[in-house]
């Protein structure tokens, strides 16, 4: 079985950036996640694959959702999980990232899942020689959040292609629109890179103040006009917009933002019938998305959360699986699905 | 007093000649000078330069002796071929009074490795609000002529105007750290393609250029001298070129690292590349080299900024800004300016000694290599090429971006008023 370690030249054996994944590696992760998803349908939602391995969730920022998603993923693979909440930056806390890393290394962490407010902190952790274990980026500053992009791609493939029909497939030709605070969004950065790798066409929509200088080199298009882009979208991904951005003059008022860039029922009506609405959560209802849209059957926000566990199981399995039996052997699909 | 004969060095890269040092002074320059009982330095193939002058050095004392002291910093300066450095004012306490600048000046005299010319703060505590006692600092033993809030920009236009006007009374100059503060809140690196990908807060070129534009206009308006610290963008070059074309009294410096490195290096997230102003793009590097060659930029200044290891051995956002530079400056200038054909050695002498001394109004530095002049001299072996090894630095800090990088040129001897501070590349 193709494994992640060694395939990525910059940070072999780690998952730091969506840019480090090839098309085939990404499809492998998505296919593996489909297998993992079936575990959730079994009476005992657990695989023995990572028994005896230790996964540390190292969270320098509060993020209950992401942490419990990784925790559930690791536990379903029978790994031992240690949650290390180092709230606040290493500076204000007085302990350096390095000392924290050395501590985890001494405890024998096989993988470190890190969430950090500083862009590049996971990269430093993976390349500094402080630890030997695999590093998984669970969101760093305004840089990247690769497992979020993977679960978004997984959700898209399920919705637009199908769970079984999608196996082995990418998202070639699909049109995905990402709307909101691109400037400060690690979700947008990872999604642009990963969706491009999978063959999708990405359009970013935001007020010009929330688009980074230098975006012209990204593999996507940029529009300031949501209404013009909606009819051509297979999926619209709404990013969380923090209200306090208003105070830094990124936009005049919350209401003006919602009018120009928020997704309401009328706007959703302009999307093609098959198109879905995505949101990485937590949602600002009434800001970037109205309750009508958020609660509609076209919104995949809750599915995304469930899919997140499957994707993170797949990532941890592929990074740490080592010489364990291929996961498919222990999964119900091979037992139940005997058709060719 | 001792006599030293430097035999066969190419003076400013030109004709080979002998230079006889008698006591603190150059006694003779010519060919076939008899050694007599002088100590002979065989210098065939080497280049003799006037002792280098740095307009922009952080010696960290008082306050941050964990990163550098006047003694270790001046040792590093001597190893790098410098005979005079300007010590920036952002110490603890800030060098904003006659007492602090005199202390730094005295520590420099005691070190004996390199003259230390303190820079005085423009405003009290570098806070940009009230003028420091500029006149008192000038009249002190330190004889301060360069004033700077370096590290912070004098962003209030009225304070800047007043400072420019006030120091005219004693031929002072304000050296501006051009950084519009509001445009650089949370800034971590150059704003552009790389920052967009890395998700690091952008430090836009316009934040530097808008302040330079304002300050050259202010200098013109009040008829004062203004010096622009560590110019880093192609746009800044255009502004300085324009100001000079008007005949305004504007001078500018560039650091060695801005002549060589670009923001592509930040992709490593290694804080050794974190510096203020930040590393820019290839186009900026090209413009800076050309501007130094054509004289738009007057001089090279190191912005030697020592930091203890722990302040760099961390994630990017938590790291301190700055790089050490005294011991590698001449090599980087040889690599970027001499080997590229942009400057000859006479040009290097001009940009690293004559002009910075002139801007700082130092009387005994940046002088010609001729009889009767103070014997402040630097001997360079330009044929040398080797990797940078921070373990061998004289500086107390090791935060160099050049570790392991192969660079040309080596300072073999440095003479401060006739005394060899460096002999065969080793501190004397």
Contacts between the chains, C-beta under 8 A, distances in Angstrom:
chain1	res1	chain2	res2	distance
A	89	B	317	7.7
A	89	B	318	6.7
A	90	B	314	6.8
A	90	B	315	7.0
A	90	B	318	5.9
A	91	B	318	4.9
A	96	B	310	6.9
A	96	B	313	7.4
A	96	B	314	5.4
A	96	B	318	7.7
A	97	B	314	5.7
A	97	B	315	5.2
A	97	B	318	7.5
A	98	B	313	5.9
A	98	B	314	6.4
A	116	B	315	6.9
A	117	B	317	7.4
A	118	B	315	4.3
A	118	B	316	6.1
A	118	B	317	3.7
A	118	B	318	6.5
A	119	B	188	7.7
A	119	B	198	5.9
A	119	B	199	4.1
A	119	B	200	5.1
A	119	B	269	7.7
A	119	B	316	6.8
A	119	B	317	7.0
A	120	B	198	6.5
A	120	B	199	8.0
A	120	B	200	7.2
A	120	B	269	3.3
A	120	B	315	6.4
A	120	B	316	4.8
A	120	B	317	7.9
A	121	B	269	8.0
A	121	B	315	4.2
A	121	B	316	7.7
A	121	B	317	7.9
A	123	B	268	8.0
A	123	B	269	4.8
A	124	B	269	5.4
A	124	B	270	7.8
A	124	B	314	7.7
A	124	B	315	5.3
A	124	B	316	7.2
A	127	B	268	7.7
A	127	B	269	8.0
A	140	B	199	7.5
A	141	B	199	5.4
A	141	B	200	7.6
A	141	B	317	7.0
A	142	B	199	3.8
A	142	B	200	7.7
A	142	B	201	7.9
A	143	B	198	6.0
A	143	B	199	3.3
A	143	B	200	7.6
A	144	B	199	6.9
A	186	B	199	6.2
A	189	B	197	7.3
A	189	B	199	6.2
A	212	B	195	7.3
A	212	B	196	4.0
A	212	B	202	7.6
A	213	B	191	5.2
A	213	B	192	6.3
A	213	B	195	7.5
A	213	B	196	6.4
A	213	B	202	6.2
A	213	B	204	7.1
A	214	B	191	7.4
A	214	B	192	4.9
A	214	B	193	4.0
A	214	B	194	7.2
A	214	B	195	6.3
A	214	B	196	3.3
A	214	B	197	7.3
A	215	B	196	5.7
A	216	B	193	7.9
A	217	B	193	4.7
A	217	B	196	7.3
A	217	B	197	7.7
A	218	B	196	7.2
A	218	B	197	7.7
